[in-house]
């Protein structure tokens, strides 16, 4: 509808497989089981979607849904605030710089 090129899209999402507040930037890849990014890939018809994954760590119990929609501890909140601030810088750089440069700067 908006005629946006795939290469101009940056998706930012949570990731249980990364430590809380850890950031990983990738130019493409599989969904890794993440239903949100899989939905985006399905709609766009490609795995070539630039992405920023922000770690929220794994939960020890099988209550993943409650964990994902729950609140962070005070310590986790500090780490996430830093990750969110870094994400703003990543977005700004994504607009201005080649993606490879963004990845090398923040990964």
N, C-alpha and C positions, 0 to 999 in steps of 0.2 A: 504494500500500500504506500509506504513512504519512499520506496525505491532506494533504500539504504544498501550499500555494498557490504557483503559479509566482512570484508577486511576492515570496515569502519566500525565494527561492533566490538565492544569489550564487555564481557560478562563477569560480574563479581559475585561470588557465592561462598557459602560456608562449606567446610570440609572436615568430616570426622577423622580423616586419616592424617591430619596435620596437628601438631601441638597447638594449643591455644595461642592465638595471635600470630602464628607463623604465616608468612605469605609466600606463595609460589605463583609464578607467572609463566604461562605456557601459550604457544601460538596455536595449538590444536591438540587432538587426542580423543580418547574415548571418554565416556561419561563417568567411568569408574563406579558405576552403580548409583550415581546421584540422579534422582528422578527429575529435578529441575533443569539441570543442564541437558539431560537426555531429551526432555521435552523441547528445549530450544533447538537442539540438533535435529530432531525429527521435523520440526516446523520449517527450519531453514534448509534441510536436506543435505547437511554437511557436518563433518567433525572439525572442519577448519574454522574454529571460532576461538578468537583470542580470549583468554580468561585469566582472572585473578582469583586464586583460591585462598580463603582466609580460614586458618585452622580453628576448630572449636574442640578438638581432641575427642577421643572415644570415651564412651561411658562404660563402666564395668558391668552394669546390669543390662537386661534386654529391653529396657524402657527407653529406647532411642527417641521416640517421638516426644515423650515428656521432657527428655534432656534437651533436645534441639529447640523446643519452644519455651523452655524454662529460663530462669534468670542465671546470670553469671555470678560467681562469688566476687567478693571485693577484689581479690588478687587477679582473677580472670578479667574483670572489668577494666583494670588498669592495662593489661596486655591488649585487650580488644580496642580500647581507646587509642593506643599507639598504632595498632593495625589500621584503624579507621583513618587516622591522620595520614599515615603512609599511603593509604588507598587514594586519598585526595591528591596527593603528589603524583601517584601513578596515573591517575586519570588525566591530570594536567599534562604530564609528559607524554601520555598516549596521543594526545591531540597534537603535540608539537614535534615529537621525535619519531624516528623509525622504531618499530616495535622491538627489534633486536637490541637496540640501545636501552630501551625501557627494561627489558628482561635482564640485561647485564648490570644495570644500575640497582635493581631491587631484589634479584634472586640471590 
